[in-house]
Amino acid sequence: MEFFRIRKDIPFMRHALVFNIVSVLTFVLALFFLVTRGLHYSVEFTGGTLMEVTYQQAADVNVIRSTVEKLGYKEVAVQNYGSSREVLIRLPLQEGVTSVQQSVQVMDALKAQEPDVSLHRVEFIGPQVGKELLTNGISALAFVIGGIILYLAIRFEWKYAVAAIIANLHDIVIILGFFAFFQWEFSLSVLAGVLAVLGYSVNESVVVFDRVRETFRKNRKMNTVEVINHAITSTISRTMITHGSTLAMVLSMQIFGGETLHYFAVALTIGILFGIYSSVFVSCAIAMWLGIKREDLLKKGGSGSSRSGHSKDDPNAGAMV
């Protein structure tokens, strides 16, 4: 499906050096903020008190959050669970204050506002549990990266795998850089958003690389730069449809999803915007610098066919996503 078709290829790779310089500067800046400011971890990672309270009628999470924050807690996580009457409250650790003391303090403040509120459960999350969650999250990120590298290396060739994973790591570091600079809360939901961005961004790289492979097969007169320019240009309409619809959904979560989904949606929004840039421009530019050529994609398929079983001159060869 296409909204429009550009007849003349746009010379994107003419500005490849500029794209790479911008990417390097942005990447270094994000690393600088990560090192100097660090991430502002949520209760899941740092430890704290988890409270479940129940109201007789629908609870207003914004009012509850405001009430708890007046007690001296910053960026308290307050969300509904199960129903609109049940509320989950996550409180950060306070030096010299026990979990029981925290829950009593919060319940006194909530009952002063709504006497019918009742405490359903209190649970203490120790720092060690938070450390394990952080370690497991980093391990999950490493496994996803390793799987992407292996997939791209098998489907295409190692140069494409290296180019795509560098572009994807570029997106991840920039997302983390934003969270470090603005000191937004980094929670498990944000980590889930980061993992989602990895898979989402690599899909765009796969689409463009598939079109590169297809163009190499169909047009032997084009050089590598012309092939990449044609691949990017021919997928622009598809990119606008895919990313536009996804971004509309993510923005709706950010606007209407409340505080619970806010930072999750922020992470996805940053990832989508930078994913469009890096998957199309950064990954293709790096692949060009690594010296991709027609033989890299066709040599394993023998003289008459590709690995997918199509003839090299088959116009239907290559993926159209």
Salt bridges, closest charged atoms under 4 A:
GLU2 OE1 - ARG5 NH2 2.98
ASP9 OD1 - HIS230 ND1 3.16
GLU44 OE2 - ARG90 NE 3.67
GLU52 OE2 - ARG121 NH2 2.31
GLU75 OE1 - HIS40 NE2 3.16
GLU123 OE1 - ARG121 NH1 2.09
ASP171 OD1 - HIS170 ND1 3.18
GLU204 OE1 - ARG238 NH1 2.40
GLU204 OE1 - HIS243 NE2 2.92
ASP210 OD2 - ARG155 NH2 2.48
ASP210 OD1 - ARG213 NH2 2.65
GLU214 OE1 - ARG211 NE 3.42
GLU214 OE2 - LYS218 NZ 3.66
ASP296 OD2 - LYS159 NZ 3.34
ASP296 OD1 - LYS293 NZ 3.42
ASP313 OD1 - ARG220 NH2 3.85
ASP314 OD2 - HIS310 ND1 3.04
